[in-house]
């Protein structure tokens, strides 16, 4: 049986959520400056691996295909993506990133790779310690996701 979270763990959860919300505001400002929304960035990111069907893309974006249609319409209007009929089944639409979309995606991710001011304000030792903790947390998250996938099969 799993132990209830300690007060320290609860405080960590609250602090982490506060950090995420601050980062969310920072990202939204950055995306607005570049003329794109967070959901549109997700679409461009998931299309990095190559063209996807609308259904595959909706699954990766964790949204309903009907909701994705509006995002793709917006991105198409900006010439960021292209939608084509699949050769094997004309009912299936394939979405791919255009050259314009690739250029914007590269610009967005280059900007996202820049440290935010609070990161630079930390000393080198604190940065290294935080990086190690975040990397371990990501590894644990990946392991938990793999275990959950195995259990669902």
C-alpha positions as CSV (number, residue, x, y, z in Angstrom):
1,X,0.0,0.0,0.0
2,X,1.2,3.5,-0.9
3,X,2.1,5.9,1.9
4,X,0.4,9.2,2.0
5,X,2.6,12.1,0.9
6,X,4.6,13.9,3.6
7,X,4.2,17.6,4.3
8,X,7.5,18.2,2.5
9,X,6.3,16.4,-0.6
10,X,3.1,18.5,-0.5
11,X,5.1,21.7,-0.2
12,X,7.3,20.5,-3.2
13,X,4.1,19.9,-5.2
14,X,2.8,23.4,-4.4
15,X,6.1,25.1,-5.2
16,X,6.5,23.1,-8.4
17,X,3.0,24.1,-9.5
18,X,3.7,27.7,-8.8
19,X,6.9,27.5,-10.9
20,X,5.0,25.8,-13.8
21,X,2.4,28.5,-13.7
22,X,5.1,31.3,-13.9
23,X,6.8,29.5,-16.7
24,X,3.4,29.1,-18.5
25,X,3.0,32.9,-18.4
26,X,6.5,33.3,-19.7
27,X,5.9,30.9,-22.6
28,X,2.6,32.5,-23.5
29,X,4.3,35.8,-23.8
30,X,7.0,34.4,-25.9
31,X,4.5,32.6,-28.2
32,X,2.4,35.8,-28.5
33,X,5.5,37.7,-29.5
34,X,6.1,35.1,-32.3
35,X,2.4,35.1,-33.3
36,X,1.6,31.6,-32.3
37,X,-0.4,29.8,-29.6
38,X,0.8,27.1,-27.2
39,X,-1.4,24.4,-28.9
40,X,-0.1,25.4,-32.3
41,X,3.5,25.0,-30.9
42,X,2.5,21.5,-29.8
43,X,1.3,20.6,-33.3
44,X,4.5,21.9,-34.9
45,X,6.5,19.9,-32.3
46,X,4.7,16.7,-32.9
47,X,5.1,17.1,-36.7
48,X,8.9,17.2,-36.3
49,X,9.1,13.5,-36.8
50,X,7.2,13.7,-40.1
51,X,3.7,13.8,-41.5
52,X,0.9,12.4,-39.3
53,X,-2.7,11.6,-39.9
54,X,-5.2,13.9,-38.2
55,X,-6.1,11.0,-35.8
56,X,-2.5,10.3,-34.9
57,X,-1.8,14.0,-34.4
58,X,-4.9,14.4,-32.2
59,X,-3.8,11.5,-30.1
60,X,-0.3,13.0,-29.6
61,X,-1.8,16.4,-28.8
62,X,-4.2,14.7,-26.4
63,X,-7.3,16.3,-28.0
64,X,-10.3,15.3,-30.0
65,X,-9.9,15.3,-33.8
66,X,-12.7,17.9,-34.1
67,X,-10.7,20.3,-31.9
68,X,-7.5,19.7,-33.9
69,X,-9.3,20.7,-37.1
70,X,-9.5,24.3,-35.9
71,X,-5.8,24.4,-35.0
72,X,-4.8,23.0,-38.3
73,X,-7.1,25.5,-40.1
74,X,-5.3,28.3,-38.3
75,X,-1.8,26.9,-39.0
76,X,-2.8,26.3,-42.7
77,X,-3.9,29.9,-43.0
78,X,-0.5,31.0,-41.7
79,X,1.1,28.6,-44.2
80,X,2.8,26.7,-41.3
81,X,1.3,23.3,-42.2
82,X,-0.1,21.5,-45.2
83,X,-3.0,19.0,-45.2
84,X,-3.2,16.4,-48.0
85,X,-5.3,13.4,-48.7
86,X,-3.5,10.1,-47.9
87,X,-2.7,8.1,-51.0
88,X,-4.0,4.8,-49.5
89,X,-7.3,6.2,-48.2
90,X,-8.8,9.4,-49.4
91,X,-10.9,9.8,-46.2
92,X,-7.6,10.1,-44.2
93,X,-5.8,13.5,-44.1
94,X,-2.1,13.8,-43.6
95,X,-0.6,16.9,-42.0
96,X,3.0,18.0,-42.5
97,X,5.0,21.1,-41.6
98,X,5.8,23.5,-44.4
99,X,9.1,25.3,-44.8
100,X,7.6,28.4,-43.1
101,X,6.4,26.2,-40.2
102,X,9.8,24.6,-39.8
103,X,11.4,28.0,-39.7
104,X,9.0,29.2,-37.0
105,X,9.3,25.9,-35.1
106,X,13.1,26.2,-35.1
107,X,12.9,29.8,-34.0
108,X,10.4,28.9,-31.1
109,X,12.6,26.0,-29.9
110,X,15.8,28.1,-30.1
111,X,14.1,30.7,-27.9
112,X,12.8,28.0,-25.5
113,X,16.4,26.7,-25.2
114,X,17.5,30.0,-23.8
115,X,17.6,30.2,-20.0
116,X,14.9,32.3,-18.3
117,X,16.3,35.0,-16.0
118,X,15.8,33.1,-12.7
119,X,17.9,30.2,-14.0
120,X,20.8,32.5,-14.8
121,X,20.5,34.1,-11.4
122,X,21.3,30.8,-9.7
123,X,24.9,30.0,-9.0
124,X,26.7,27.3,-11.0
125,X,26.4,24.8,-8.2
126,X,22.7,25.4,-7.8
127,X,22.2,25.1,-11.5
128,X,24.0,21.7,-11.6
129,X,22.1,20.4,-8.6
130,X,18.7,21.5,-10.1
131,X,19.7,20.0,-13.5
132,X,20.5,16.7,-11.9
133,X,17.2,16.6,-10.0
134,X,15.2,17.5,-13.1
135,X,16.9,14.9,-15.1
136,X,16.2,12.2,-12.4
137,X,12.6,13.3,-12.2
138,X,12.2,13.0,-16.0
139,X,13.8,9.6,-16.0
140,X,11.4,8.5,-13.2
141,X,8.5,9.9,-15.1
142,X,9.5,8.0,-18.3
143,X,9.8,4.8,-16.3
144,X,6.4,5.2,-14.7
145,X,4.9,5.9,-18.1
146,X,6.4,2.7,-19.5
147,X,5.1,0.7,-16.6
148,X,1.6,2.2,-17.1
149,X,1.7,1.3,-20.8
150,X,2.7,-2.3,-19.9
151,X,-0.2,-2.6,-17.4
152,X,-2.7,-1.3,-19.9
153,X,-1.9,-4.0,-22.4
